[in-house]
Amino acid sequence: MPAQALMSLEQQIVHAGFQVEQHTIQTEDGYLLQAFRIPSRLGKARNKQPAILQHGVVDQGGTWFFNVPEKCLAYQLVDEGYDVWITNSRGTSLSNDHLRFSSDSREFWDFSFHEMAKYDVPANLNYILEETGAQQAVYVGHSQGTSQWFLANALYPEINQKFKAFIGIAPVIYADNVHTALVDTLIKAEVPEKLMKKGMAFMHTTEKVVTYLRKMARHFPRTALVFVQSICGVNERQHVDPSRIPIMAGNDIGGTSAKTLYHWKQLVETGMIREFDYGVEKNLKLYNQTTPPPYAIDTLKDRLSQVHIMLFIGDKDIFTTKPTVDKLMALMPNATSSVTHHSGIEYRKDMVQLVSIEDYNHGDYMWAMDSDELVNTPIKAFLRKAME
């Protein structure tokens, strides 16, 4: 089992030869989010340009460190001169505190990705800009980490001015074409709403659970990998090293609220990008209308016109299907057509770049053995252009 599997996130970062600081960021609605700052290698001067790395749903900041250190995007960005911040969403095991509510309470789990976009994104951004003294940040999001960013830009007309560049890895905003055996089973069994009614979390990990998952992953790594593929998409080739699965069991699984999953279920079923649907009676109280208001995603084309944008999708990624990606690209300013990655791509900072990677599923962008070449290298090339 890799040594990193038994380390905390901070220990992993120091073990790899980098400085690390843990910061607590308070949101407007009282959640206490943990962020890990990697300003430089050990013994080196601090970098100045902040880069925010935001994980996806059920995940947490450890996802960026699954791979061997020399292939981790976070470390490579530090070596590129970035002050890297690993942010963690509310409700993960790393951001499990609130000023007033216990994580055992219903009130604590009364959130979805809406609150992450409304509160977490601006709280993290403003704190990081204040700490670093920078005017703008680079934002790298995976999956729901991209959803939060898109919706924050839809909610706040001027927040786009604080972002220099956006890297969307497996970008998700439309969900109506997401269908897999696991997703469809959860929806049919009404699992998200049943858990939400009880005020419960989903896949929230305790130390006892982590110990059990590590043990299972160590003894049955290939079985664990098959389970991961049932969620992320099935590849024709094996891109992930099974021996590293215990690292995922220890630091990647963060959990979320059942309400978050229920909100996604609503988007899958309706095809509409709108706030949480509480039913007619409560909608009238909260929204003064019978249906939840839609997000102003039609404003993104104009609002994001000054942000350098690069998007990554995989043809085995079950959450970024062609219909959903086509609709997303229609919202983007100056979008290119999809290109398949190769080393000869000429990246243009004035256009949205969409890179499609053959046989990649929803997690391969960070976890695959060849992600250094297919994801990290083009990201660094694009950012060099964007920062000119």
PLY file of the C-alpha trace (Angstrom):
ply
format ascii 1.0
element vertex 388
property float x
property float y
property float z
element edge 387
property int vertex1
property int vertex2
end_header
0.00 0.00 0.00
1.41 3.45 -0.91
2.76 5.38 2.06
0.45 8.33 1.26
-2.61 6.18 2.03
-1.91 6.47 5.76
-1.04 10.18 5.69
-3.23 13.20 6.24
-3.45 15.67 3.38
-0.97 18.00 5.09
1.46 15.13 5.66
1.24 14.13 1.99
2.08 17.63 0.84
5.08 18.01 3.16
6.25 14.49 2.24
6.27 15.59 -1.41
8.55 18.51 -0.53
6.15 21.45 -0.42
5.15 24.05 2.14
1.56 23.84 3.36
-0.72 25.97 5.52
-4.23 25.18 6.70
-6.72 28.06 6.63
-10.27 28.27 8.00
-12.61 30.33 5.82
-15.96 31.45 7.21
-18.93 31.75 4.86
-21.70 34.34 5.20
-24.09 31.64 6.46
-21.71 30.34 9.12
-19.93 27.32 7.60
-16.22 26.94 8.37
-14.38 25.74 5.29
-10.87 24.31 5.36
-8.41 25.29 2.65
-4.86 24.02 2.22
-2.42 26.56 0.84
0.70 25.40 -1.00
2.70 28.59 -1.64
5.99 27.02 -2.73
8.39 24.15 -2.36
10.02 23.76 1.05
12.70 26.40 1.57
11.64 28.50 -1.43
10.10 31.97 -1.60
6.31 32.19 -1.80
4.64 32.37 -5.18
2.30 35.29 -5.87
-0.43 34.31 -8.36
-3.22 32.38 -6.55
-4.74 29.29 -8.13
-7.83 27.70 -6.57
-8.40 23.95 -7.02
-11.98 22.92 -6.23
-13.09 19.27 -6.12
-16.42 17.78 -7.21
-19.42 16.18 -5.52
-18.83 13.60 -2.72
-15.12 14.26 -3.24
-12.73 16.54 -1.37
-9.31 18.13 -1.76
-7.42 14.84 -1.60
-8.55 14.06 -5.15
-5.80 16.33 -6.50
-3.15 14.18 -4.78
-4.25 10.68 -5.80
-1.52 10.33 -8.40
2.21 9.98 -7.77
3.56 13.41 -6.72
5.37 14.12 -9.98
2.06 13.76 -11.84
-0.12 15.86 -9.51
-1.45 19.05 -11.08
-1.33 20.95 -7.77
2.42 20.45 -7.38
3.08 21.24 -11.02
1.19 24.53 -10.71
3.34 25.44 -7.71
6.42 24.80 -9.85
4.84 27.00 -12.53
4.82 29.87 -10.05
1.31 29.62 -8.58
0.25 29.98 -4.95
-2.06 26.95 -4.90
-5.15 26.76 -2.65
-6.96 23.44 -2.21
-10.52 24.31 -1.17
-13.03 21.93 0.39
-16.81 22.21 0.09
-19.15 22.45 3.06
-20.20 19.05 4.38
-17.03 17.22 3.44
-15.06 15.56 6.21
-12.52 18.39 5.89
-15.14 21.18 6.13
-17.43 19.75 8.76
-17.95 22.68 11.14
-20.41 25.53 11.56
-20.61 28.50 13.92
-23.99 27.40 15.30
-24.91 23.94 14.06
-23.46 20.54 14.87
-22.79 18.21 11.95
-25.25 15.85 13.65
-28.09 18.33 13.16
-30.63 18.68 10.36
-29.79 22.36 10.07
-26.16 21.63 9.20
-27.12 19.46 6.20
-29.73 21.86 4.83
-27.73 22.87 1.76
-27.13 21.91 -1.85
-24.73 23.07 -4.54
-26.79 26.28 -4.62
-25.33 27.37 -1.28
-21.86 26.32 -2.42
-22.20 28.68 -5.39
-23.85 31.44 -3.37
-21.62 31.34 -0.29
-18.60 29.03 -0.62
-17.22 30.32 -3.94
-17.21 34.03 -2.98
-16.00 33.31 0.57
-13.04 31.29 -0.68
-12.24 33.75 -3.46
-12.37 36.90 -1.34
-10.38 35.33 1.49
-7.67 34.10 -0.88
-7.38 37.42 -2.72
-7.11 39.26 0.60
-4.46 36.86 1.94
-2.36 37.00 -1.23
-2.91 40.64 -2.17
-3.73 39.57 -5.72
-6.44 41.16 -7.87
-7.44 37.96 -9.68
-7.22 34.20 -9.23
-7.02 31.19 -11.51
-9.80 28.68 -10.80
-9.50 24.97 -11.59
-12.68 23.02 -10.94
-13.65 19.40 -11.37
-17.27 18.31 -11.92
-19.46 20.04 -9.33
-16.50 22.33 -8.69
-17.23 23.74 -12.16
-20.98 23.87 -11.49
-20.37 26.05 -8.42
-18.23 28.41 -10.48
-20.71 28.75 -13.35
-23.62 29.36 -10.97
-21.63 31.84 -8.87
-21.03 33.82 -12.05
-24.75 33.61 -12.84
-25.66 34.82 -9.32
-23.09 37.62 -9.03
-22.72 39.92 -12.08
-19.23 41.20 -11.23
-17.49 38.20 -9.64
-16.08 37.28 -13.07
-13.73 40.26 -12.81
-11.85 38.49 -10.02
-10.96 35.48 -12.19
-8.06 35.56 -14.63
-8.65 32.07 -16.01
-10.97 29.12 -15.52
-10.08 25.48 -16.15
-13.21 23.32 -16.20
-12.38 19.62 -15.83
-15.44 17.50 -16.64
-17.68 20.61 -16.57
-21.24 19.99 -15.43
-24.15 22.41 -15.59
-26.75 20.45 -17.57
-27.65 17.02 -16.19
-30.69 15.88 -18.19
-28.70 13.36 -20.26
-26.96 11.70 -17.31
-28.07 8.08 -17.14
-26.22 5.11 -15.69
-27.37 2.00 -13.86
-26.25 3.46 -10.52
-27.71 6.95 -11.10
-30.99 5.56 -12.42
-31.26 3.13 -9.48
-30.70 5.91 -6.93
-33.35 8.04 -8.64
-35.89 5.24 -8.97
-35.45 4.24 -5.33
-35.85 7.89 -4.27
-32.69 7.60 -2.18
-31.75 11.33 -2.16
-35.16 12.57 -1.00
-35.51 9.83 1.62
-32.15 10.77 3.12
-32.95 14.48 2.90
-36.20 14.06 4.82
-34.15 12.57 7.64
-31.69 15.45 7.51
-28.86 13.11 6.60
-25.55 13.26 4.80
-24.47 11.06 1.88
-21.19 9.12 1.98
-19.93 11.27 4.85
-16.75 9.65 6.19
-15.60 9.20 9.78
-12.21 7.90 10.88
-13.79 4.49 11.46
-15.23 4.45 7.95
-11.92 5.58 6.43
-10.05 2.77 8.21
-12.52 0.23 6.84
-12.33 1.64 3.30
-8.54 1.58 3.35
-8.59 -2.06 4.42
-11.04 -3.03 1.70
-9.14 -1.08 -0.95
-5.85 -2.66 0.10
-7.18 -6.21 -0.11
-9.50 -5.76 -3.10
-8.12 -2.86 -5.17
-9.47 -4.09 -8.51
-12.95 -4.61 -7.07
-12.80 -1.08 -5.67
-11.73 0.22 -9.08
-14.69 -1.51 -10.75
-17.00 0.21 -8.27
-15.40 3.58 -9.04
-15.91 2.95 -12.77
-19.59 2.17 -12.15
-19.88 5.75 -10.92
-17.48 7.56 -13.26
-17.72 5.54 -16.48
-16.23 2.31 -17.81
-13.01 2.53 -19.83
-11.80 0.29 -22.61
-8.30 0.50 -21.16
-7.20 0.73 -17.54
-5.89 4.23 -16.87
-5.75 4.11 -13.07
-3.13 2.19 -11.10
-5.16 -0.11 -8.77
-2.39 -0.06 -6.17
-3.21 3.60 -5.48
-6.88 3.00 -4.67
-6.17 2.96 -0.89
-5.14 6.63 -1.22
-8.58 7.39 -2.63
-10.21 5.55 0.26
-8.22 7.58 2.77
-8.34 11.14 1.47
-10.63 11.51 -1.55
-14.09 10.60 -0.25
-15.55 13.63 1.48
-19.32 13.16 1.37
-22.04 15.76 0.92
-25.64 16.48 1.89
-28.53 14.37 0.66
-30.10 17.66 -0.44
-27.23 18.17 -2.88
-27.99 14.85 -4.56
-31.71 15.60 -4.54
-31.07 18.94 -6.25
-29.09 17.13 -8.94
-31.92 14.63 -9.29
-34.31 17.51 -9.96
-32.04 18.78 -12.73
-31.75 15.29 -14.25
-35.53 14.84 -14.29
-36.56 18.32 -15.46
-33.63 19.32 -17.63
-33.98 22.80 -16.11
-31.16 24.73 -14.42
-32.96 26.28 -11.47
-32.89 26.62 -7.70
-34.08 23.88 -5.36
-37.72 22.82 -5.76
-39.39 22.54 -2.34
-42.90 22.00 -3.70
-45.61 24.58 -4.39
-46.32 25.64 -0.80
-42.74 26.25 0.31
-41.75 27.65 -3.09
-44.41 30.35 -2.63
-42.96 31.23 0.77
-39.33 31.30 -0.36
-39.55 32.44 -3.98
-43.00 34.09 -4.13
-43.84 31.78 -7.03
-44.93 28.16 -7.40
-41.77 26.99 -9.18
-38.13 27.65 -8.32
-36.46 30.50 -10.23
-34.02 29.56 -13.00
-30.38 30.53 -12.79
-29.40 33.33 -15.16
-27.09 31.10 -17.18
-27.95 32.99 -20.37
-25.82 35.83 -18.97
-22.64 33.73 -18.93
-21.71 34.38 -22.56
-21.36 38.09 -21.82
-20.07 37.87 -18.24
-17.31 35.38 -19.03
-16.05 37.12 -22.16
-12.95 38.44 -20.36
-12.08 35.17 -18.59
-9.67 32.77 -20.28
-11.46 29.41 -20.34
-10.34 25.84 -21.02
-12.62 22.80 -20.69
-11.80 19.07 -20.59
-14.18 16.24 -21.38
-13.74 12.48 -21.86
-15.67 10.25 -24.22
-16.27 7.69 -21.45
-17.33 10.36 -18.95
-20.97 9.64 -18.15
-21.53 13.12 -16.69
-20.27 15.10 -19.68
-22.25 13.58 -22.54
-22.25 15.19 -25.97
-25.76 16.72 -25.64
-24.92 18.34 -22.29
-21.54 19.59 -23.51
-23.08 21.02 -26.69
-25.55 23.01 -24.58
-22.79 24.17 -22.27
-20.64 25.35 -25.17
-23.58 27.38 -26.49
-23.34 29.42 -23.27
-19.62 30.11 -23.67
-18.09 33.17 -25.38
-15.81 32.64 -28.40
-16.01 28.84 -28.16
-13.92 26.59 -30.35
-15.13 23.28 -31.66
-14.05 20.15 -29.80
-10.50 19.01 -30.41
-8.83 15.76 -29.44
-5.70 16.37 -27.42
-2.31 15.95 -28.97
0.99 17.62 -28.25
0.70 19.94 -31.24
-2.39 21.90 -30.17
-1.96 25.67 -30.42
-3.75 27.06 -27.38
-5.41 30.44 -27.82
-6.12 32.56 -24.79
-8.84 34.55 -26.57
-11.11 31.56 -27.14
-12.75 28.88 -25.01
-10.73 25.73 -25.59
-12.58 22.40 -25.43
-10.29 19.38 -25.20
-11.78 15.90 -25.59
-9.74 12.95 -24.33
-10.33 9.50 -25.73
-11.40 6.78 -23.26
-11.37 9.07 -20.20
-14.08 8.75 -17.54
-15.18 11.26 -14.91
-12.22 10.72 -12.58
-9.38 9.99 -14.98
-8.40 13.65 -15.41
-6.78 13.58 -11.95
-6.28 9.87 -11.34
-5.04 8.38 -14.63
-1.44 7.36 -15.09
-1.31 9.39 -18.33
-3.12 12.48 -16.97
0.19 14.33 -16.72
0.56 14.30 -20.49
-3.11 14.57 -21.46
-4.36 17.07 -18.85
-1.60 18.78 -16.87
0.67 19.63 -19.79
-2.06 21.34 -21.85
-3.32 23.20 -18.77
0.14 24.62 -18.14
0.53 25.58 -21.81
-2.86 27.31 -21.81
-2.16 29.22 -18.59
1.17 30.45 -19.92
-0.73 31.97 -22.84
-3.45 33.35 -20.59
-0.95 35.08 -18.30
0.90 36.84 -21.13
0 1
1 2
2 3
3 4
4 5
5 6
6 7
7 8
8 9
9 10
10 11
11 12
12 13
13 14
14 15
15 16
16 17
17 18
18 19
19 20
20 21
21 22
22 23
23 24
24 25
25 26
26 27
27 28
28 29
29 30
30 31
31 32
32 33
33 34
34 35
35 36
36 37
37 38
38 39
39 40
40 41
41 42
42 43
43 44
44 45
45 46
46 47
47 48
48 49
49 50
50 51
51 52
52 53
53 54
54 55
55 56
56 57
57 58
58 59
59 60
60 61
61 62
62 63
63 64
64 65
65 66
66 67
67 68
68 69
69 70
70 71
71 72
72 73
73 74
74 75
75 76
76 77
77 78
78 79
79 80
80 81
81 82
82 83
83 84
84 85
85 86
86 87
87 88
88 89
89 90
90 91
91 92
92 93
93 94
94 95
95 96
96 97
97 98
98 99
99 100
100 101
101 102
102 103
103 104
104 105
105 106
106 107
107 108
108 109
109 110
110 111
111 112
112 113
113 114
114 115
115 116
116 117
117 118
118 119
119 120
120 121
121 122
122 123
123 124
124 125
125 126
126 127
127 128
128 129
129 130
130 131
131 132
132 133
133 134
134 135
135 136
136 137
137 138
138 139
139 140
140 141
141 142
142 143
143 144
144 145
145 146
146 147
147 148
148 149
149 150
150 151
151 152
152 153
153 154
154 155
155 156
156 157
157 158
158 159
159 160
160 161
161 162
162 163
163 164
164 165
165 166
166 167
167 168
168 169
169 170
170 171
171 172
172 173
173 174
174 175
175 176
176 177
177 178
178 179
179 180
180 181
181 182
182 183
183 184
184 185
185 186
186 187
187 188
188 189
189 190
190 191
191 192
192 193
193 194
194 195
195 196
196 197
197 198
198 199
199 200
200 201
201 202
202 203
203 204
204 205
205 206
206 207
207 208
208 209
209 210
210 211
211 212
212 213
213 214
214 215
215 216
216 217
217 218
218 219
219 220
220 221
221 222
222 223
223 224
224 225
225 226
226 227
227 228
228 229
229 230
230 231
231 232
232 233
233 234
234 235
235 236
236 237
237 238
238 239
239 240
240 241
241 242
242 243
243 244
244 245
245 246
246 247
247 248
248 249
249 250
250 251
251 252
252 253
253 254
254 255
255 256
256 257
257 258
258 259
259 260
260 261
261 262
262 263
263 264
264 265
265 266
266 267
267 268
268 269
269 270
270 271
271 272
272 273
273 274
274 275
275 276
276 277
277 278
278 279
279 280
280 281
281 282
282 283
283 284
284 285
285 286
286 287
287 288
288 289
289 290
290 291
291 292
292 293
293 294
294 295
295 296
296 297
297 298
298 299
299 300
300 301
301 302
302 303
303 304
304 305
305 306
306 307
307 308
308 309
309 310
310 311
311 312
312 313
313 314
314 315
315 316
316 317
317 318
318 319
319 320
320 321
321 322
322 323
323 324
324 325
325 326
326 327
327 328
328 329
329 330
330 331
331 332
332 333
333 334
334 335
335 336
336 337
337 338
338 339
339 340
340 341
341 342
342 343
343 344
344 345
345 346
346 347
347 348
348 349
349 350
350 351
351 352
352 353
353 354
354 355
355 356
356 357
357 358
358 359
359 360
360 361
361 362
362 363
363 364
364 365
365 366
366 367
367 368
368 369
369 370
370 371
371 372
372 373
373 374
374 375
375 376
376 377
377 378
378 379
379 380
380 381
381 382
382 383
383 384
384 385
385 386
386 387
